[in-house]
Amino acid sequence: MTSERPGSADLADRIHGGWLGRIAGNMLGKPIEQGEVWTRERIDRYLRKAAALPLTDYLPEPADPADAAVLRPEWRQCVRGRVHGSVRDDDVDYAILGLHLLETYGFGFSTEQVGELWLLRLPYLQTFTAERAAYRNLANGLKPPLTATYDNPYQEWIGALIRADVHGWTSPGDPVRAAGLARRDAVLSHTGNGVYGAMWAAALISAAFTAPTVREALESALGVIPASSRLARTVRRVMALHETRLPWEETLAELTAQTAGLGWIHTVPNAAVLTAGLLYGDGDFTRTLALTVRGGLDTDSNGATAGSVAGVLTGAAAIPARWTEPLRDTVRSAVFGFDGVRISALAERTLRLATAGP
């Protein structure tokens, strides 16, 4: 990166912003986290019925009982006026577990140690798709990389990407280092584009600390994954369409056609939605979260990563209070020993790692 690493006060604010953004974005997207039901069109119909377009806050309560029936059951703790601290979610659990990993084993951790912490700290039924397959394989005595490949049809899904934030937060302005850490974590459960997604996300968050613009952060993140990978080609396509000034809706429509058949939890189409939300959000925290979640697919995971990037770019102090105050500086978590922890405490612990050196 060409810009200097942030000063200590600025770094603290940006790391805190990353945590707050991740949790707020996760909460925004959680009620509609079911991509085959909550299409972009249905999400916008929901918002129009509630007079909530443009979206500038947490989701409104459903105006239609038919919509309420297909929201995730946690929706009552995630909509406007009902948010009193975060709800438990794997998108936040893995950020906490990643922090604990680095505190326990340092930056030289092994993939095997990632697996050990899962077994010690994470309940099996709070894992999903590739992570559950890897967890089962670990419990049955398999070692990486077999944990990722044996009886695991989810190897390129989004799970490794959602685990990557802490590696970006603790390597500010060093996307290559962030990507290397994320790769060591990801190969426990993923292969191919699933691993590249984690490397890309960690590098993107790392680059956001020093890049002058979102586009430059995205360019840096592309530098850590194979240029010929489907993930890299898809992200570049979103960037090219944005550069032509094509409207956001038309960009997503084209990318939907290009990624058809991959499924709503696959890394590649979700990276397209995330990239579009970041570019068309253009550094504005609220607009970035809103566009990313309105893009559909894995809405809570995409909202969380978009919030992390946007929070690092703006810093905690610049995030509008309507997103942060309802969180009450509190996290609910399934990670043993962390339920009820303060968001500010997690940010302080992350800052200590980020300033500790290799």
Secondary structure, 3 states (H helix, E strand, C coil): CCCCCCCHHHHHHHHHHHHHHHHHHHHHHHHHCCCCCCCHHHHHHHHHHCCCCCCCCCCCCCCCHHHHCCCCHHHHHCCCCCCCCCCCCHHHHHHHHHHHHHHHHCCCCCHHHHHHHHHHHCCHHHCCHHHHHHHHHHHCCCCCCHHHHCCCCCCCECCCHHHCHHHHHCCCCCHHHHHHHHHHHHCCCCCHHHHHHHHHHHHHHHHHCCCCCHHHHHHHHHCCCCCCCHHHHHHHHHHHHHHCCCCHHHHHHHHHHHCCCCCCCEHHHHHHHHHHHHHHHCCCHHHHHHHHHHCCCCHHHHHHHHHHHHHHHHCHHHCCHHHHHHHCCECCCCCCCCCCCEHHHHHHHHHHHHCCCC
